Amino acid sequence: MPNYTFVDTKTNIEWEEYFTSYSAKDLFLSDNPHIKQKLVPLGFIPQNGSSLSKTPASWQEHLRNVKKGAGRNSTVKT
């Protein structure tokens, strides 16, 4: 279920609400004109280290073969 952050413009109170559909959220906002949806940035999981170090050896071997066949100016990292 998607969750949305709302702000009551009269009291400045902020809270999260869960809705089963986008149309239910729209209905809620149209029934409550003093409440506005607040846009909040999405949370991301930071990545530590290279993605390549987390791949199986078979993938790294495949990249080595690609680099070998790609020519002298290849930018494939292995």
Backbone torsions as a table, in degrees:
resi	resn	phi	psi	omega
1	MET	NA	133.5	176.5
2	PRO	-73.8	145.2	174.8
3	ASN	-115.6	146.6	-176.6
4	TYR	-128.6	149.1	176.2
5	THR	-102.3	131.0	-178.5
6	PHE	-122.1	156.2	176.3
7	VAL	-131.5	130.6	173.4
8	ASP	-83.3	116.5	-175.9
9	THR	-69.8	-18.5	178.2
10	LYS	-80.1	-41.4	-174.4
11	THR	-108.5	-10.7	-176.5
12	ASN	65.1	20.8	177.5
13	ILE	-82.5	136.0	-177.3
14	GLU	-116.7	140.0	178.6
15	TRP	-156.5	165.2	175.8
16	GLU	-102.8	143.6	-179.9
17	GLU	-134.9	145.7	179.6
18	TYR	-109.1	135.4	178.2
19	PHE	-129.2	149.4	179.9
20	THR	-82.6	-18.8	179.6
21	SER	-150.5	160.9	178.0
22	TYR	-66.0	-37.5	-180.0
23	SER	-66.2	-33.0	177.0
24	ALA	-65.8	-38.6	177.0
25	LYS	-65.2	-43.4	178.8
26	ASP	-62.6	-40.1	178.0
27	LEU	-63.5	-43.4	177.8
28	PHE	-58.5	-45.1	-179.6
29	LEU	-68.2	-36.8	179.2
30	SER	-71.6	-30.7	177.2
31	ASP	-76.9	-18.9	-177.5
32	ASN	-128.5	79.8	-175.0
33	PRO	-65.8	-16.7	179.0
34	HIS	-84.4	-1.1	179.7
35	ILE	-109.9	133.1	-179.4
36	LYS	-122.3	147.6	175.5
37	GLN	-80.8	135.1	178.7
38	LYS	-101.4	130.0	177.4
39	LEU	-83.0	127.5	179.8
40	VAL	-123.7	140.8	179.8
41	PRO	-66.4	149.0	177.3
42	LEU	-71.7	148.0	176.1
43	GLY	-88.4	138.0	179.3
44	PHE	-120.7	149.5	177.6
45	ILE	-90.6	120.1	-179.3
46	PRO	-68.3	149.8	179.2
47	GLN	-109.3	129.4	176.5
48	ASN	-106.0	127.7	178.1
49	GLY	87.4	178.8	-177.3
50	SER	-82.5	146.1	174.7
51	SER	-65.9	-31.0	-177.7
52	LEU	-63.3	-33.5	-178.5
53	SER	-71.1	-14.1	-178.7
54	LYS	-100.2	3.0	-178.8
55	THR	-93.4	156.5	179.5
56	PRO	-69.8	160.7	-178.7
57	ALA	-60.3	-32.5	-179.8
58	SER	-63.2	-35.8	178.3
59	TRP	-69.3	-41.2	179.4
60	GLN	-65.1	-37.0	176.0
61	GLU	-64.3	-40.4	177.4
62	HIS	-61.5	-43.9	178.3
63	LEU	-63.2	-37.4	177.3
64	ARG	-62.4	-40.7	178.6
65	ASN	-67.1	-38.3	177.8
66	VAL	-64.0	-44.8	-179.1
67	LYS	-63.6	-40.3	179.8
68	LYS	-59.5	-40.6	-177.5
69	GLY	-87.3	-5.2	-174.1
70	ALA	-84.8	-16.0	178.9
71	GLY	104.4	-179.3	-172.4
72	ARG	-69.0	-36.3	-175.6
73	ASN	-95.1	25.3	-178.3
74	SER	-64.5	141.3	176.6
75	THR	-108.7	12.1	178.3
76	VAL	-68.2	127.7	-179.5
77	LYS	-95.9	132.7	178.3
78	THR	-124.9	NA	NA
